[in-house]
Amino acid sequence: MRIRLINPNTTAGMTHKIGLVAAALASPGTEISASNPESGPVSVESHFDEAFGAVGVLEEIRNAELAGGLMPISSLALEIRGYWLRVR
């Protein structure tokens, strides 16, 4: 199983930590990848930040789908304001 985690803010250090924790908790054989947008808010603290970061998140979803080494992605999860949403 391959799971892609998308952190909607641009803080790469936090994204790295999210990926490490997810990998440590994943079942054997599960491949975890984590990414964050190149542009957008440093942290998501308001509805404005959510809207500001939406394009970057959509780009990350597109990148995940286009990345040959990650296809097919079994599950896609987004972290938004402290809540994880499973997209598929």
C-alpha positions as CSV (number, residue, x, y, z in Angstrom):
1,M,0.0,0.0,0.0
2,R,1.2,3.5,-0.8
3,I,0.0,6.5,1.2
4,R,0.8,10.1,0.3
5,L,0.5,12.7,3.1
6,I,0.1,16.3,2.0
7,N,0.8,19.0,4.6
8,P,-1.1,22.1,3.3
9,N,1.5,24.6,4.6
10,T,5.0,25.3,3.3
11,T,6.9,24.2,6.4
12,A,9.2,21.5,5.1
13,G,10.5,20.6,8.5
14,M,7.0,19.8,9.8
15,T,6.2,17.8,6.7
16,H,9.4,15.7,7.2
17,K,8.4,15.0,10.8
18,I,4.8,14.1,9.7
19,G,6.3,11.6,7.3
20,L,8.7,10.1,9.9
21,V,5.8,9.6,12.4
22,A,3.5,8.1,9.7
23,A,6.3,5.7,8.6
24,A,7.0,4.6,12.1
25,L,3.3,3.8,12.6
26,A,2.6,2.2,9.2
27,S,2.1,-1.5,8.8
28,P,5.0,-3.4,7.3
29,G,5.1,-3.0,3.5
30,T,3.3,0.3,3.6
31,E,5.1,3.0,1.6
32,I,4.7,6.5,3.1
33,S,5.5,9.7,1.3
34,A,4.9,13.2,2.5
35,S,4.9,16.5,0.7
36,N,4.0,20.2,1.0
37,P,3.3,22.9,-1.5
38,E,6.1,25.2,-2.8
39,S,3.9,28.2,-2.3
40,G,1.2,29.1,0.2
41,P,1.0,29.8,3.9
42,V,3.7,28.9,6.4
43,S,1.0,27.7,8.7
44,V,-2.8,27.3,8.3
45,E,-4.4,29.4,11.0
46,S,-7.5,30.8,9.3
47,H,-10.0,30.4,6.5
48,F,-7.9,32.9,4.5
49,D,-4.8,30.6,5.0
50,E,-6.9,27.6,3.8
51,A,-8.0,29.5,0.6
52,F,-4.5,30.8,0.1
53,G,-3.0,27.3,0.3
54,A,-5.7,25.5,-1.8
55,V,-3.9,25.9,-5.1
56,G,-0.7,24.5,-3.7
57,V,-2.5,21.5,-2.2
58,L,-4.2,20.8,-5.6
59,E,-0.8,21.0,-7.3
60,E,0.6,18.4,-4.8
61,I,-2.3,16.1,-5.5
62,R,-1.6,16.4,-9.2
63,N,2.1,15.8,-8.6
64,A,1.3,12.7,-6.6
65,E,-0.8,11.3,-9.4
66,L,1.8,12.1,-12.0
67,A,4.8,10.7,-10.1
68,G,5.5,7.4,-11.9
69,G,7.3,6.0,-8.8
70,L,4.2,6.5,-6.6
71,M,1.5,5.1,-8.9
72,P,-0.9,3.9,-7.9
73,I,-1.4,5.7,-4.7
74,S,-3.7,3.6,-2.4
75,S,-4.7,6.5,-0.2
76,L,-4.3,10.2,-0.1
77,A,-4.5,12.1,3.2
78,L,-4.6,15.9,3.9
79,E,-3.8,17.6,7.2
80,I,-6.0,20.7,7.6
81,R,-5.9,22.7,10.8
82,G,-5.0,19.8,13.0
83,Y,-7.4,17.3,11.3
84,W,-6.4,14.5,8.9
85,L,-8.8,13.9,6.0
86,R,-8.6,10.8,3.9
87,V,-9.4,11.7,0.3
88,R,-9.2,8.2,-1.1
